[in-house]
């Protein structure tokens, strides 16, 4: 796997060996503001603003499970990784679900970008890359949940590019 060029490269993580790298990145970049109800319900956090003491191990185990099962066809969960100059600068955990009355949808369970590259639009490029993949798989809806205290995510998601409504 080569990450030599200076351009941003986004792709699905494929090897379970990347699980430790993903867990380390999550641990280093997901502050307590990031915690949402999903982290509380899933055992990642003990309370709002308080990660589980074993959060790195929890994320590592989750990443390993996802990477062992990933097919990158819209039927199994995946982890998208953004690389810049050979360095991991963003991750996104994406799950695929289906509900009888609503059909198949994708959930952006986690989107974390290193603060040092946010001004470069890595977060937007990562979401756009995921949206293209999801659409390619025939999935028509992509959702993102964020914690109440995650003001940065709220502002980002209310930006004009994400607030467009389909015309009737």
Order of alpha helices (4+ residues) and beta strands (2+ residues): beta-alpha-alpha-beta-beta-alpha-beta-beta-beta-alpha-beta-alpha-alpha
